[in-house]
Amino acid sequence: MRKRLYKDADHSDIAESLKSLAVNYTRLGDDQTSLKFDLQAYQMRKRLYKDLDHSEIAGSLNNLAINYERLGDDQTAKNFYLQAYEMRKRLYKDADHCEIAGSLNNLAINYERLGDDQTAKNFYLKVYDMRKRLNKDHDHSEIAGSLNNIAINYGRLGDDQTARNIFLQAYEMRKRLFKDADHSEIAESLNSLAVNYIGLGDIQTALKYNLQAYEMRKRLYKDSDHPDIATSLNSLAVNYERLGDDQTAKNFYLQAYEMRKRLYKDADHC
């Protein structure tokens, strides 16, 4: 209808429809068709804004990066993420802005995928500092998320002790934010702490956190099948295996396997 309304001429509404179609095809698992629509939206926005900097063009660059990442082309994704980042810096005059923080975070994840954990750390730290300034050092879920990402990064760099301290900061902030109520982000922190304690060789403490994450996820999802519960079951299996209890480990592995089969309707899944 929008194409008919605007006689097939370029229009921001048509570009928005193209973007929405790209999102829809991504949700349907058709990343190649999604890329096609993202490229069309990007080209139209460039024509509409005469190749000048614009938040919608930066958004399209970011969407293209995500799309290439989903298609496994992390190098091309990096190039688009960098273009989006540079444009947003120009748009907001290098001032703190949530979109710049988002670009920094995307670049950190991208460099991690490319195996450059040191560069990823530098970007994660920039995101964290910017989010603290944006939120006046108050507790915020995005700051807690940044802490969690930094901790994971230190773990990847082999510094499990520093990682643990930062994981604990993220966990404590999330507990304050959600008033100690069950929440998926608190469960994520519990799971992260479990992984960290395994890295530190404290398997018994890891088990404690894994069990807490599992119980919370069961409450959150009303004992229904959920990928996070399957992850917890698998983590518990690994934990019991490391404790030498192979029989209990087997039972948890089987539960995780059966749940994942139900979740993915017995279809192939990585």
N, C-alpha and C positions, 0 to 999 in steps of 0.2 A: 504493500500500500504506500509506504513512504517513497519508493521509487516512482510510483505513478504520480503521487502528489507533487514531487519535485522534478518530474519529467526526466528522470535519470541523471539530473545534474548533481554535482557534489553538494552535500548538505551535512551538517553536523548530526542531524537525526539519523540519516542513512548510515553514517560512520558508526554511530552508536548501535544501530541494528546489526551491522557487520560484526562489531565487537561482541554483542550478545550472542550471535550465532556461533562465534568462535568459542565462547564460554560453554555453550550448550554442547557442541561437538566434543569438547574436552571432557565434559561430564559423561558423555556417551562412550568415551574411550577412543574416539577417532581423532587422534592428534594431528594427523596429516591434513584432514579437512579443516580442522580448527586453525592450523597454520595458514591455510589459504585465505580464510576470512580475516585473520589477524593482519595479514599482509595487505589485503584490500583496504581495511580500515586505516592502516598506517599510511598507505599511499594517498588515500583520500584526504586525510587530515593534513598531510604535508602540502597538498594542493590548496586546501581551504585556507591554511595559515601562511601560505607563500614561503614555506620552508623556514619560517621564523620559529623561535622557541615558543612552545605552548605546553601547558600541563597535559592536554589530551595527547599530543605527540609523544611526550615523555611517557605517558601511560601506555601508549601503543608499543613503544620501544621495550618497556618492561614486560608487556604481554608476550611480545615476540621472543624475548629472552627466556621466559618461562616455558614457552612452547618448544623452543629448541632444546631446552634442558630435558623436557619430558621425552623428546625424541632421541635423547642420548648424545646430542651435539653440544657438549659443555663449552667448547672453545667459541663457537658462534654465539652461544648464550652469553658468554662473558663479554663479547664485543657489544652486544645490545644492552646489557646491564650497565656497562661503562658509559655508553651514549646517553642512556636515561639518567644516570647519576650526574654526568657533566651538565646536561640540560637543566636538571632540577637545581643544581648549584647556581647556574646563571639566572634562572627564573627567580630564585629566592635570595639572590645577592649573597650567597654563602652564609646566610643566617640559618639558625637552627629551624628545622621544619620536619614534620612527621614523614613527609614523602622522601626527603633526603635520608632520614634514618632508615626508611624502608629500603631504599636503594643500597645503602651501606650494608644492611643485613643480607640482602640478596647476593651482593658481591662476596660477602664472607662465606655464605653457603656454597657459592659457585667455586671459589678458590679451594674450599675444602674438598669438593667433588673432584677438582683437578689435582688434588694431592698436595697442594701448597698450604700446609697448615699454619705456617708462620705468617704469611700474608693474610690468611683468613683471620688469625688472631688479631692482627692490627685493625682490620675492619670491624670485628666484633667489639673491640675496645672503644672504637670511635662511636659505634651505635650506642653502646652503654652510656658513654659520657654525654652524648647528645640527648638521649632519653631522660637522663637524670636532670639535665638542664631544662628540658621541655616540661618536666613534671615537678620542677622545684624540689628535687630530692625526696618527694613524697613516695610512699609505696605505690606501685603501679604494676599491672600484670605484664606490660611490655618491658619494664625494668627487670622484673623477675625472669622473664623469658630471656633477656640478654645475659643475665647472670648464668642461667642454665646453659646457654650456648657457649659462653666463655669457659665454663667448667668442662663441658664436653671437649672443647678445643684443647685445654690443658691436658686432659686425659689422652687425647690423640698424640700430643707432643711428649707423652711419657711422664708428666708431672702429676701423678695421682694425688699427692698430698695437697697441692694447691687446688687441684680440681675439687677435692672433698670440701675444703673450706668454702669454696664458692658455691658448690651444690647446696651446702647447708644454709648459706645466705639466701639463696633462691627459695629453698624450702620454708625457711622461717618467714620470709616476706609473703609467700603464698598463703601460709597459715593465717597471718594477720589479715591479709586481703579478704579471705573467704571465711573469717571468723571460726576457723577450725572445723568448718562444715566439710562434708565430702565434696570434692571437686576434681575434675579430670586433671587440672594442672598440679594439684597436690599429689595425686596419684603418680603423675609423670615424675615429680621430684623424688618421691619414694623409690620409684623404679631406677632413676638415675643414681641415687645414693647406693642402691643395692649393687648396681654394676660397678660403681666406684670402689666399694668395699671388697668386691671380688678382686679387682685390680690390685688392691692393697694387701690381699691375702687373708682378709678377715671374713672368712666364708660364713661364720655363724651370725655376725652382724648383718651381712648381706641377706641372709635368709630372713632375718627379722623384718627388714625393709621390704623384701619381695612379698612376704606374707601380708604385710600391711597394704601394699599396693594392690595385691590380688583381692583382698577383702573389700577394700574401698571400691574397686572397679565393679565387683559383683553387686554391691549396694547401688552404685550409680546406674548400672544398666539392668537392675531388677533381675539379676541372674539370667538375663537373656544372652544369647550369643553376641559377642562383640569382638572386633580385632584386638582391642586393648586387653580384654580378658584372656584371649588366646596367647597374646604376648606374655602376660603374667604367668600363665600355665607353663609356657616354654621356659621362662626365666627360672621358675621354681624347679623345673626338671634339671636345668643346668646346675642350679645350686645344690640340689640333693646329690647329683652326680659327683660334684667336687667334694662333697662330704663323705663320699664312698657308699652312699645308700642307693645303689643302682636299681633296686626294686621300686622304691618310691619314685625315683627319677623316671623310670619306665612308665609308671601310671600317669604322671603329669605329662610326659611327652605324648602318650596316647590320647589324653583328654584334649591337649592342644591340637593334635592332628585331626581328631573327630570334629572339633568345633570349626576348624578352618575348612574342612570338607563341607560342612553345612553352610558356612558363610559364603563360600564360593561355588556352591551348588555342584560340587565334584568336578568343576572345570579346572583346567591347568592354571596354576598360579605360582609366581616365583617365591 
